[in-house]
């Protein structure tokens, strides 16, 4: 089933305009949602807007948007005013610069969307995608939609393009606000950490290796409740022990993540060439190989001991 576009836009690539369709990249079909119910009647509850002074339920047509510029002081905006402001701003995704994708910190990524060419824009769309792949670059643009001017990054993915919505710089807190005390590490500790990283290192990220185990447990619990089965709660896991000795913790991590060593196979026995058979005279009885004097002694002792 073909995906349905959720929006549309125009990528302004120099003097070339590329009409595109925007598709959601999120799949929410596997999410588990719960409704709020009345504890006794088990009926679904509804949320309503009400006036805290009178307790009166306020209908939707009586609700307006307001900005609090001071304590309990608001300026009111109508939908017409906001729509007019949005219409006065260009809705084109005008590319302002091209940057290496690796230079954009993922901390600025907010949400992603697939882009597809609109009718008549197939060649221009493919040209931009091929050029971005060839130059190993991503395009930066701004796009007005849903009452907001979004900062976006356009990057190639497979045969198409991805629109990555970005946070503005003033929407990301500075790392300096996070207290990070200084600490000393030794070369031995760093070496063990490198070994641990090497053991778990992969050439690329494969998202198919991971799935939501908690969601699976919740779904299993739901199925049991629907069938009326008895629910047995799993005991909580033991609390994580506090790291006291960093070196010992690193060594234990290495031992735990290391693949089990295969048991050594027994060494193969050396092949001993068989002696060439001696030529026998016709009619002469074949005799066994003659033992050396050293090897006969134990045999004689064993024979004598067996007569007792």
Buried (B, 14 or more C-beta within 10 A) or exposed (E): EEEEBEBBBBBBBEEEBBBBBBBBBEEEEEEEEEEEEEEEEEEEEEEEEEEEEEEEEEEEEEEEEEEEEEEEEEEEEEEEEEEEEBEEEEBBBBBEEEEEEEEBEEEBEBEBBBBBBBEEBEEBBBEBBEBBEEEEBBBBBBBBBEEEBBBBBBBBBEEBBBBBBBEEEEEEEEEEEEEEEEEEEEEEBEEBBEBBEEEEEEEEEEEEEEEEEEEEEEEEBEEEEEEEEEEEEEEEEEEEEEEEEBEEBBBEBBEEEEEEEEEEEEEEEEEEEEEEEEEEEEEEEEEEEEEEEEEEEEEEEEEEEEEE
